[in-house]
Amino acid sequence: MSQNLVILCAAGMLVTAYLMVGQKALFVAIRLYGLQSILLGVVAVAMAFTDHRPHLLESAALTIGLKGVFIPWFLMRTIDRIGIHREIEPFVNTPSSLLICLGLTVVGYRVSTGLAAGGEGAAHHVIGVSLSMLLMGLFLMVTRRKAVTQILALLTIENAVFLVALGATSGMPLVVELGISFDVIVAVLVLGILVHRIVDRFESMDVSRLSKLKG
């Protein structure tokens, strides 16, 4: 039952990544990231009971509280103050992006079968989903113009790394989790300030306009 829950939540995380790729409303994309993080926390809870790893409960609490609640709230507050609520004209249109992400999912699952822990069972699905999300996050980062969307792509990559750690290892020590959580908070705060500076300078969150600073 717990393994089925793990597979279901991992599949839900992959679905949220696809929805973020096809989503132009920034508020909705941020909520999708929050849902993705909550599902990641549920995966950690399920693995804690299935594999008798109680230390994962602290990781799940940090994930849900920090990435499922605080970071989405902070990002929504940031874009509400800025007043720019939509991703406009990505470098690759939505249908093409979804097709490319489908190919990246196939690649992620294909690579997962070559890993020692990724041959069968729930671990195969967890590692396959995490590698697929990692590739999709990188794709989002290079094809989106808005700074907030690129922040979400970076956070999606971080979720993917944490998910592959759950599937391929026994989990990270609490002190490592606290260090990573602190780094994530600092990164989001700094990037939030950077977004404000970009908007103040260019009246847009389009990071491609940073090329005007050359020379």
N, C-alpha and C positions, 0 to 999 in steps of 0.2 A: 504493500500500500504506500509506504513512504517513498519507494523508488518511483512508483507511478506519479506521486506528487512532485518529485524532483524533475522528472521528465516533462510533466505538464507545465511547471513553472518555467523551466528552461525554454520550452517552446513558446510560452507567453512572452518571455524576454526577447526572443527572436522576432516575434510578431510586432512588439513595440518598436524594435529597431527598423523594421520595414515601414511601419506607420510614420516614424520620424523622417525617413527618407522621402516619403510622399507628402509630408505635411508642410504647408507654408505658414500657417498661423503659429507664431512663436509661443503663445500661451499654451496651445495644445501640445506642441512639441515638448515644452518643459514639463507638463503634466504627464506625458508619456514617459519621459525620463524618470520622473518620480515613481510611476507605476513599475517601471523596469527595475528600479532599485528596491522597491518593496518586494517584488518577486524574487530578486536576488537574496534578500533577507530570509524569505520563506524557504528557499533552497538550502541556505545555511542551517536553518532550524531543522529541516527534515533530515539533513545529513548528520546533524548533531545527535539525533535520536537513532537514526538507522545504523550509523557506524560507531556509536558510543563515543562521540567526540564532544563532550559538554563545553569545551572552550569555544566552540563555534557559536554558542548562544550569545556570548559577548560580541562577537563579530557581527552577528545578525542584528543585535540591538543597535550597534554603531551604524550599520548600513541603513537600517530603516529610519533611525532618528536623523542622521546627518544627510544621507543622500536621498532618502525618500521624502523627507519633510523640510529640513532647513535649507538645503541648496535650492530646491524648486521655489520655495518661498522667497529666497533672496533674489533669484533670477527674475521671477515675476515682478517683484517690487522694482528691480532695476529697469526693466523694459517699460513698466507702467510709468515711471518717472520720465523716461526718455520719450515715450509716446510713439515708438515705432513697433508695430505689432505683427508685421508680416515679412516673410522671406520673399524677395522679388528677384526674378530672373537669375536662377542658379546657373552655373556654367554648363550643367547637363540637365535637360528637361526631365520631368518626373517619370514618364514611361520608360525612357532610356535608363534612368537611374535605377528603377526597380528591376529592369532586366539585368543590368550589370550586377546588382546586389544578389539576384538569384544565382548568377554565375559564381559570385564570391561565396555564397552559401555552399554550393557544390564543392568548391575548392576547399573550404573550411572542413567539411565533413570528410572529404577525401584525405586531407592531411591528418585528421584525427585518427584515422584507422592505422596510420603508421607509428603512432605513439604507443608506448608500453602500456599505459593505462586506458587507452582509447579504443580497445578492440571490440568490446561487447558491453551489454547492459547499460545502466544509467550513465556510467562514466563516458561511454561513447557519445551519447547524446549531449551530455554536459560539455565535453571538450569540443565537440563539433559545433555546438551553438556558440561557445565562447570564441572560437577561432573565426567563425562567420561574423560575429559581432565586431571583433577586432578589425577585420578587413572592411566591414561596412562603416565603422567609425572613421577609419583612415580615408575611405572614399568620401564620406560626408565632409571631412575636414578640408579636402582639396577642391571640392566642387561647390561649396556654399560661400556666399559673399558676406552674409551678416556675421558679426563677431559673436553674437549670442549663440547662433547655430553652431559655430565652430567650437565654442565652449562645450556645448552639449555633445558634440562629436568626441571631444577629448574625454569627457566624463563617461561616455559610452565605452570608450576604449578601456578606461580604468575599471568599469564594471566587468568587461570581458576578461581582463587580466585576473580579477578577483575570482570570477567564475571558473576559469581554467585552474586556478590554484585550488579551489574546492574539489574539482573533478580529478586532478592529477596528483595531488599531495594530501597530506593529512591536515592541511590548514596551517595558517601562519600563527606564530605566537602573538599573544595579546599586545606585547610591547611594539611589535612590528605593525600591528593593526592600528594602534594609537598613533604611531609615527606617520603612517600613510594617511590616516584621517586628518591629522594636523596639516600635512602637505596639501591635501585636497582643499581644505578650508582656506589656507593661505592662497593657493592658486586661484580659487574662485573669487576671493575678495580682490586680489590684484587684477584679475581679468575684468571684474566688474568696474573697477576704477578705470582700467584701460578703455572699456567701452564708453564710459562717460567722456573721457578725453577725446576719443575718436569722434563722438557725436558733437562735442563742443567745437571741434576744429573743422569738421567736414559737414555737419548737420546730417549725418548718415552713419549707419553702422556697417557700410560697405567697406570691407578691409582692403579691397582692390584700390581704393583711393589713396592708400598709404604710399603708393608709388609716386605720388605728387611730392613727397618729401625729399625725393632724390635731387641731387644737384644743389 
